[in-house]
Amino acid sequence: MGEIVNLNRYRKLREQRLREQEASANRARTGRTKAEKQAGHAVKERDRRELDAKKLEEPA
């Protein structure tokens, strides 16, 4: 006769593994250092300023 298994335990373990994988993916996607965030903001600001400088004035 086989060993008795608790299916709830295996279901919970499977769900926990899925949550851990999702959390790992989220950390990889959003986990940036403060320096990386500041560099990204600086690039965005520079690009915005360059674009604003190239806008044409509307004739009045």
PyMOL Python script that loads the backbone (N, CA, C, O; Angstrom):
from pymol import cmd

cmd.read_pdbstr("""\
ATOM      1  N   MET A   1       0.837  -1.167   0.000  1.00  0.00           N
ATOM      2  CA  MET A   1       0.000   0.000   0.000  1.00  0.00           C
ATOM      3  C   MET A   1       0.890   1.241   0.000  1.00  0.00           C
ATOM      4  O   MET A   1       1.959   1.241   0.610  1.00  0.00           O
ATOM      5  N   GLY A   2       0.448   2.300  -0.686  1.00  0.00           N
ATOM      6  CA  GLY A   2       1.241   3.516  -0.825  1.00  0.00           C
ATOM      7  C   GLY A   2       1.163   4.419   0.399  1.00  0.00           C
ATOM      8  O   GLY A   2       0.367   4.216   1.317  1.00  0.00           O
ATOM      9  N   GLU A   3       2.011   5.402   0.364  1.00  0.00           N
ATOM     10  CA  GLU A   3       2.070   6.370   1.461  1.00  0.00           C
ATOM     11  C   GLU A   3       0.912   7.364   1.325  1.00  0.00           C
ATOM     12  O   GLU A   3       0.566   7.767   0.214  1.00  0.00           O
ATOM     13  N   ILE A   4       0.328   7.749   2.431  1.00  0.00           N
ATOM     14  CA  ILE A   4      -0.763   8.707   2.422  1.00  0.00           C
ATOM     15  C   ILE A   4      -0.153  10.108   2.281  1.00  0.00           C
ATOM     16  O   ILE A   4       0.770  10.478   3.006  1.00  0.00           O
ATOM     17  N   VAL A   5      -0.698  10.876   1.325  1.00  0.00           N
ATOM     18  CA  VAL A   5      -0.181  12.224   1.083  1.00  0.00           C
ATOM     19  C   VAL A   5      -1.286  13.242   1.327  1.00  0.00           C
ATOM     20  O   VAL A   5      -2.467  12.974   1.105  1.00  0.00           O
ATOM     21  N   ASN A   6      -0.881  14.384   1.777  1.00  0.00           N
ATOM     22  CA  ASN A   6      -1.814  15.470   1.997  1.00  0.00           C
ATOM     23  C   ASN A   6      -1.772  16.366   0.762  1.00  0.00           C
ATOM     24  O   ASN A   6      -0.778  17.049   0.514  1.00  0.00           O
ATOM     25  N   LEU A   7      -2.861  16.356  -0.010  1.00  0.00           N
ATOM     26  CA  LEU A   7      -2.892  17.113  -1.259  1.00  0.00           C
ATOM     27  C   LEU A   7      -2.878  18.619  -1.002  1.00  0.00           C
ATOM     28  O   LEU A   7      -2.368  19.381  -1.823  1.00  0.00           O
ATOM     29  N   ASN A   8      -3.428  19.049   0.122  1.00  0.00           N
ATOM     30  CA  ASN A   8      -3.408  20.476   0.437  1.00  0.00           C
ATOM     31  C   ASN A   8      -1.979  20.975   0.597  1.00  0.00           C
ATOM     32  O   ASN A   8      -1.661  22.089   0.180  1.00  0.00           O
ATOM     33  N   ARG A   9      -1.127  20.173   1.189  1.00  0.00           N
ATOM     34  CA  ARG A   9       0.275  20.553   1.369  1.00  0.00           C
ATOM     35  C   ARG A   9       0.943  20.777   0.020  1.00  0.00           C
ATOM     36  O   ARG A   9       1.660  21.762  -0.160  1.00  0.00           O
ATOM     37  N   TYR A  10       0.717  19.877  -0.923  1.00  0.00           N
ATOM     38  CA  TYR A  10       1.332  19.999  -2.241  1.00  0.00           C
ATOM     39  C   TYR A  10       0.753  21.187  -3.014  1.00  0.00           C
ATOM     40  O   TYR A  10       1.476  21.866  -3.743  1.00  0.00           O
ATOM     41  N   ARG A  11      -0.541  21.435  -2.856  1.00  0.00           N
ATOM     42  CA  ARG A  11      -1.170  22.578  -3.507  1.00  0.00           C
ATOM     43  C   ARG A  11      -0.564  23.875  -2.976  1.00  0.00           C
ATOM     44  O   ARG A  11      -0.242  24.778  -3.747  1.00  0.00           O
ATOM     45  N   LYS A  12      -0.412  23.959  -1.659  1.00  0.00           N
ATOM     46  CA  LYS A  12       0.148  25.163  -1.045  1.00  0.00           C
ATOM     47  C   LYS A  12       1.612  25.353  -1.448  1.00  0.00           C
ATOM     48  O   LYS A  12       2.041  26.480  -1.699  1.00  0.00           O
ATOM     49  N   LEU A  13       2.376  24.271  -1.512  1.00  0.00           N
ATOM     50  CA  LEU A  13       3.773  24.373  -1.947  1.00  0.00           C
ATOM     51  C   LEU A  13       3.870  24.873  -3.381  1.00  0.00           C
ATOM     52  O   LEU A  13       4.725  25.699  -3.700  1.00  0.00           O
ATOM     53  N   ARG A  14       2.998  24.374  -4.241  1.00  0.00           N
ATOM     54  CA  ARG A  14       3.000  24.779  -5.646  1.00  0.00           C
ATOM     55  C   ARG A  14       2.656  26.267  -5.758  1.00  0.00           C
ATOM     56  O   ARG A  14       3.301  27.001  -6.506  1.00  0.00           O
ATOM     57  N   GLU A  15       1.642  26.707  -5.015  1.00  0.00           N
ATOM     58  CA  GLU A  15       1.254  28.112  -5.038  1.00  0.00           C
ATOM     59  C   GLU A  15       2.368  28.995  -4.488  1.00  0.00           C
ATOM     60  O   GLU A  15       2.599  30.088  -5.004  1.00  0.00           O
ATOM     61  N   GLN A  16       3.053  28.542  -3.462  1.00  0.00           N
ATOM     62  CA  GLN A  16       4.152  29.307  -2.884  1.00  0.00           C
ATOM     63  C   GLN A  16       5.284  29.460  -3.890  1.00  0.00           C
ATOM     64  O   GLN A  16       5.866  30.538  -4.007  1.00  0.00           O
ATOM     65  N   ARG A  17       5.598  28.404  -4.609  1.00  0.00           N
ATOM     66  CA  ARG A  17       6.652  28.478  -5.624  1.00  0.00           C
ATOM     67  C   ARG A  17       6.276  29.472  -6.721  1.00  0.00           C
ATOM     68  O   ARG A  17       7.119  30.238  -7.188  1.00  0.00           O
ATOM     69  N   LEU A  18       5.009  29.457  -7.129  1.00  0.00           N
ATOM     70  CA  LEU A  18       4.560  30.394  -8.157  1.00  0.00           C
ATOM     71  C   LEU A  18       4.669  31.836  -7.668  1.00  0.00           C
ATOM     72  O   LEU A  18       5.085  32.720  -8.416  1.00  0.00           O
ATOM     73  N   ARG A  19       4.295  32.070  -6.408  1.00  0.00           N
ATOM     74  CA  ARG A  19       4.398  33.422  -5.844  1.00  0.00           C
ATOM     75  C   ARG A  19       5.853  33.862  -5.775  1.00  0.00           C
ATOM     76  O   ARG A  19       6.166  35.018  -6.061  1.00  0.00           O
ATOM     77  N   GLU A  20       6.750  32.946  -5.395  1.00  0.00           N
ATOM     78  CA  GLU A  20       8.170  33.275  -5.326  1.00  0.00           C
ATOM     79  C   GLU A  20       8.735  33.616  -6.699  1.00  0.00           C
ATOM     80  O   GLU A  20       9.540  34.538  -6.828  1.00  0.00           O
ATOM     81  N   GLN A  21       8.319  32.875  -7.727  1.00  0.00           N
ATOM     82  CA  GLN A  21       8.779  33.162  -9.081  1.00  0.00           C
ATOM     83  C   GLN A  21       8.293  34.525  -9.544  1.00  0.00           C
ATOM     84  O   GLN A  21       9.040  35.288 -10.155  1.00  0.00           O
ATOM     85  N   GLU A  22       7.031  34.825  -9.247  1.00  0.00           N
ATOM     86  CA  GLU A  22       6.466  36.119  -9.632  1.00  0.00           C
ATOM     87  C   GLU A  22       7.183  37.256  -8.899  1.00  0.00           C
ATOM     88  O   GLU A  22       7.491  38.288  -9.495  1.00  0.00           O
ATOM     89  N   ALA A  23       7.444  37.062  -7.611  1.00  0.00           N
ATOM     90  CA  ALA A  23       8.144  38.082  -6.826  1.00  0.00           C
ATOM     91  C   ALA A  23       9.555  38.294  -7.378  1.00  0.00           C
ATOM     92  O   ALA A  23      10.028  39.429  -7.452  1.00  0.00           O
ATOM     93  N   SER A  24      10.215  37.226  -7.759  1.00  0.00           N
ATOM     94  CA  SER A  24      11.557  37.336  -8.321  1.00  0.00           C
ATOM     95  C   SER A  24      11.529  38.130  -9.630  1.00  0.00           C
ATOM     96  O   SER A  24      12.390  38.977  -9.868  1.00  0.00           O
ATOM     97  N   ALA A  25      10.547  37.852 -10.464  1.00  0.00           N
ATOM     98  CA  ALA A  25      10.416  38.578 -11.730  1.00  0.00           C
ATOM     99  C   ALA A  25      10.131  40.057 -11.471  1.00  0.00           C
ATOM    100  O   ALA A  25      10.670  40.919 -12.165  1.00  0.00           O
ATOM    101  N   ASN A  26       9.301  40.355 -10.493  1.00  0.00           N
ATOM    102  CA  ASN A  26       8.988  41.746 -10.157  1.00  0.00           C
ATOM    103  C   ASN A  26      10.221  42.469  -9.639  1.00  0.00           C
ATOM    104  O   ASN A  26      10.460  43.624  -9.991  1.00  0.00           O
ATOM    105  N   ARG A  27      11.004  41.797  -8.805  1.00  0.00           N
ATOM    106  CA  ARG A  27      12.229  42.416  -8.286  1.00  0.00           C
ATOM    107  C   ARG A  27      13.199  42.723  -9.418  1.00  0.00           C
ATOM    108  O   ARG A  27      13.840  43.774  -9.431  1.00  0.00           O
ATOM    109  N   ALA A  28      13.301  41.804 -10.360  1.00  0.00           N
ATOM    110  CA  ALA A  28      14.223  42.008 -11.478  1.00  0.00           C
ATOM    111  C   ALA A  28      13.747  43.158 -12.356  1.00  0.00           C
ATOM    112  O   ALA A  28      14.558  43.912 -12.892  1.00  0.00           O
ATOM    113  N   ARG A  29      12.438  43.289 -12.502  1.00  0.00           N
ATOM    114  CA  ARG A  29      11.892  44.315 -13.380  1.00  0.00           C
ATOM    115  C   ARG A  29      11.956  45.697 -12.737  1.00  0.00           C
ATOM    116  O   ARG A  29      12.288  46.671 -13.414  1.00  0.00           O
ATOM    117  N   THR A  30      11.652  45.802 -11.470  1.00  0.00           N
ATOM    118  CA  THR A  30      11.533  47.115 -10.841  1.00  0.00           C
ATOM    119  C   THR A  30      12.680  47.435  -9.897  1.00  0.00           C
ATOM    120  O   THR A  30      12.800  48.577  -9.453  1.00  0.00           O
ATOM    121  N   GLY A  31      13.507  46.490  -9.583  1.00  0.00           N
ATOM    122  CA  GLY A  31      14.573  46.734  -8.610  1.00  0.00           C
ATOM    123  C   GLY A  31      15.734  47.475  -9.226  1.00  0.00           C
ATOM    124  O   GLY A  31      16.601  46.873  -9.860  1.00  0.00           O
ATOM    125  N   ARG A  32      15.754  48.800  -9.036  1.00  0.00           N
ATOM    126  CA  ARG A  32      16.862  49.609  -9.530  1.00  0.00           C
ATOM    127  C   ARG A  32      17.466  50.359  -8.359  1.00  0.00           C
ATOM    128  O   ARG A  32      16.778  50.696  -7.395  1.00  0.00           O
ATOM    129  N   THR A  33      18.743  50.610  -8.454  1.00  0.00           N
ATOM    130  CA  THR A  33      19.416  51.351  -7.393  1.00  0.00           C
ATOM    131  C   THR A  33      19.041  52.825  -7.498  1.00  0.00           C
ATOM    132  O   THR A  33      18.501  53.270  -8.511  1.00  0.00           O
ATOM    133  N   LYS A  34      19.332  53.564  -6.455  1.00  0.00           N
ATOM    134  CA  LYS A  34      19.027  54.991  -6.435  1.00  0.00           C
ATOM    135  C   LYS A  34      19.782  55.702  -7.562  1.00  0.00           C
ATOM    136  O   LYS A  34      19.231  56.584  -8.219  1.00  0.00           O
ATOM    137  N   ALA A  35      21.022  55.325  -7.779  1.00  0.00           N
ATOM    138  CA  ALA A  35      21.828  55.946  -8.833  1.00  0.00           C
ATOM    139  C   ALA A  35      21.222  55.675 -10.215  1.00  0.00           C
ATOM    140  O   ALA A  35      21.197  56.563 -11.068  1.00  0.00           O
ATOM    141  N   GLU A  36      20.743  54.469 -10.431  1.00  0.00           N
ATOM    142  CA  GLU A  36      20.120  54.140 -11.717  1.00  0.00           C
ATOM    143  C   GLU A  36      18.847  54.954 -11.928  1.00  0.00           C
ATOM    144  O   GLU A  36      18.582  55.426 -13.034  1.00  0.00           O
ATOM    145  N   LYS A  37      18.055  55.117 -10.860  1.00  0.00           N
ATOM    146  CA  LYS A  37      16.836  55.918 -10.962  1.00  0.00           C
ATOM    147  C   LYS A  37      17.171  57.366 -11.287  1.00  0.00           C
ATOM    148  O   LYS A  37      16.534  57.972 -12.149  1.00  0.00           O
ATOM    149  N   GLN A  38      18.175  57.931 -10.599  1.00  0.00           N
ATOM    150  CA  GLN A  38      18.556  59.316 -10.841  1.00  0.00           C
ATOM    151  C   GLN A  38      19.090  59.498 -12.256  1.00  0.00           C
ATOM    152  O   GLN A  38      18.807  60.510 -12.898  1.00  0.00           O
ATOM    153  N   ALA A  39      19.851  58.539 -12.743  1.00  0.00           N
ATOM    154  CA  ALA A  39      20.378  58.622 -14.102  1.00  0.00           C
ATOM    155  C   ALA A  39      19.234  58.588 -15.111  1.00  0.00           C
ATOM    156  O   ALA A  39      19.258  59.325 -16.097  1.00  0.00           O
ATOM    157  N   GLY A  40      18.245  57.748 -14.877  1.00  0.00           N
ATOM    158  CA  GLY A  40      17.085  57.675 -15.765  1.00  0.00           C
ATOM    159  C   GLY A  40      16.304  58.977 -15.775  1.00  0.00           C
ATOM    160  O   GLY A  40      15.861  59.434 -16.829  1.00  0.00           O
ATOM    161  N   HIS A  41      16.135  59.578 -14.596  1.00  0.00           N
ATOM    162  CA  HIS A  41      15.427  60.855 -14.519  1.00  0.00           C
ATOM    163  C   HIS A  41      16.212  61.948 -15.239  1.00  0.00           C
ATOM    164  O   HIS A  41      15.621  62.793 -15.910  1.00  0.00           O
ATOM    165  N   ALA A  42      17.533  61.939 -15.107  1.00  0.00           N
ATOM    166  CA  ALA A  42      18.369  62.946 -15.756  1.00  0.00           C
ATOM    167  C   ALA A  42      18.260  62.826 -17.279  1.00  0.00           C
ATOM    168  O   ALA A  42      18.183  63.836 -17.978  1.00  0.00           O
ATOM    169  N   VAL A  43      18.256  61.618 -17.780  1.00  0.00           N
ATOM    170  CA  VAL A  43      18.139  61.409 -19.231  1.00  0.00           C
ATOM    171  C   VAL A  43      16.777  61.892 -19.714  1.00  0.00           C
ATOM    172  O   VAL A  43      16.684  62.558 -20.745  1.00  0.00           O
ATOM    173  N   LYS A  44      15.723  61.563 -18.976  1.00  0.00           N
ATOM    174  CA  LYS A  44      14.381  62.018 -19.358  1.00  0.00           C
ATOM    175  C   LYS A  44      14.297  63.536 -19.379  1.00  0.00           C
ATOM    176  O   LYS A  44      13.747  64.119 -20.314  1.00  0.00           O
ATOM    177  N   GLU A  45      14.837  64.172 -18.358  1.00  0.00           N
ATOM    178  CA  GLU A  45      14.806  65.637 -18.264  1.00  0.00           C
ATOM    179  C   GLU A  45      15.595  66.264 -19.406  1.00  0.00           C
ATOM    180  O   GLU A  45      15.141  67.239 -20.005  1.00  0.00           O
ATOM    181  N   ARG A  46      16.760  65.726 -19.714  1.00  0.00           N
ATOM    182  CA  ARG A  46      17.578  66.249 -20.813  1.00  0.00           C
ATOM    183  C   ARG A  46      16.838  66.114 -22.141  1.00  0.00           C
ATOM    184  O   ARG A  46      16.828  67.045 -22.946  1.00  0.00           O
ATOM    185  N   ASP A  47      16.221  64.960 -22.368  1.00  0.00           N
ATOM    186  CA  ASP A  47      15.469  64.740 -23.603  1.00  0.00           C
ATOM    187  C   ASP A  47      14.298  65.720 -23.708  1.00  0.00           C
ATOM    188  O   ASP A  47      14.011  66.242 -24.785  1.00  0.00           O
ATOM    189  N   ARG A  48      13.622  65.966 -22.570  1.00  0.00           N
ATOM    190  CA  ARG A  48      12.484  66.885 -22.574  1.00  0.00           C
ATOM    191  C   ARG A  48      12.954  68.302 -22.912  1.00  0.00           C
ATOM    192  O   ARG A  48      12.312  68.999 -23.698  1.00  0.00           O
ATOM    193  N   ARG A  49      14.072  68.726 -22.319  1.00  0.00           N
ATOM    194  CA  ARG A  49      14.599  70.058 -22.592  1.00  0.00           C
ATOM    195  C   ARG A  49      15.016  70.202 -24.052  1.00  0.00           C
ATOM    196  O   ARG A  49      14.767  71.239 -24.668  1.00  0.00           O
ATOM    197  N   GLU A  50      15.650  69.167 -24.614  1.00  0.00           N
ATOM    198  CA  GLU A  50      16.063  69.213 -26.023  1.00  0.00           C
ATOM    199  C   GLU A  50      14.855  69.313 -26.935  1.00  0.00           C
ATOM    200  O   GLU A  50      14.876  70.066 -27.910  1.00  0.00           O
ATOM    201  N   LEU A  51      13.808  68.569 -26.635  1.00  0.00           N
ATOM    202  CA  LEU A  51      12.602  68.602 -27.448  1.00  0.00           C
ATOM    203  C   LEU A  51      11.918  69.967 -27.355  1.00  0.00           C
ATOM    204  O   LEU A  51      11.463  70.504 -28.365  1.00  0.00           O
ATOM    205  N   ASP A  52      11.846  70.526 -26.150  1.00  0.00           N
ATOM    206  CA  ASP A  52      11.238  71.850 -25.983  1.00  0.00           C
ATOM    207  C   ASP A  52      12.034  72.916 -26.753  1.00  0.00           C
ATOM    208  O   ASP A  52      11.445  73.850 -27.299  1.00  0.00           O
ATOM    209  N   ALA A  53      13.346  72.786 -26.800  1.00  0.00           N
ATOM    210  CA  ALA A  53      14.173  73.757 -27.497  1.00  0.00           C
ATOM    211  C   ALA A  53      13.945  73.698 -29.013  1.00  0.00           C
ATOM    212  O   ALA A  53      14.190  74.688 -29.703  1.00  0.00           O
ATOM    213  N   LYS A  54      13.498  72.595 -29.529  1.00  0.00           N
ATOM    214  CA  LYS A  54      13.317  72.442 -30.966  1.00  0.00           C
ATOM    215  C   LYS A  54      11.908  72.774 -31.437  1.00  0.00           C
ATOM    216  O   LYS A  54      11.622  72.739 -32.634  1.00  0.00           O
ATOM    217  N   LYS A  55      11.026  73.097 -30.488  1.00  0.00           N
ATOM    218  CA  LYS A  55       9.652  73.444 -30.878  1.00  0.00           C
ATOM    219  C   LYS A  55       9.644  74.763 -31.619  1.00  0.00           C
ATOM    220  O   LYS A  55      10.403  75.679 -31.302  1.00  0.00           O
ATOM    221  N   LEU A  56       8.778  74.847 -32.608  1.00  0.00           N
ATOM    222  CA  LEU A  56       8.618  76.078 -33.378  1.00  0.00           C
ATOM    223  C   LEU A  56       7.576  76.956 -32.713  1.00  0.00           C
ATOM    224  O   LEU A  56       6.585  76.458 -32.178  1.00  0.00           O
ATOM    225  N   GLU A  57       7.796  78.252 -32.747  1.00  0.00           N
ATOM    226  CA  GLU A  57       6.846  79.205 -32.195  1.00  0.00           C
ATOM    227  C   GLU A  57       5.686  79.349 -33.188  1.00  0.00           C
ATOM    228  O   GLU A  57       5.894  79.350 -34.401  1.00  0.00           O
ATOM    229  N   GLU A  58       4.477  79.470 -32.663  1.00  0.00           N
ATOM    230  CA  GLU A  58       3.302  79.716 -33.492  1.00  0.00           C
ATOM    231  C   GLU A  58       3.282  81.187 -33.899  1.00  0.00           C
ATOM    232  O   GLU A  58       3.427  82.061 -33.044  1.00  0.00           O
ATOM    233  N   PRO A  59       3.102  81.479 -35.204  1.00  0.00           N
ATOM    234  CA  PRO A  59       3.021  82.892 -35.603  1.00  0.00           C
ATOM    235  C   PRO A  59       1.736  83.504 -35.068  1.00  0.00           C
ATOM    236  O   PRO A  59       0.682  82.870 -35.118  1.00  0.00           O
ATOM    237  N   ALA A  60       1.807  84.717 -34.561  1.00  0.00           N
ATOM    238  CA  ALA A  60       0.648  85.371 -33.948  1.00  0.00           C
ATOM    239  C   ALA A  60      -0.181  86.127 -34.947  1.00  0.00           C
ATOM    240  O   ALA A  60      -1.190  86.729 -34.582  1.00  0.00           O
TER     241      ALA A  60
END
""", "prot")
cmd.dss("prot")
cmd.show_as("cartoon", "prot")
cmd.util.cbc("prot")
cmd.orient("prot")
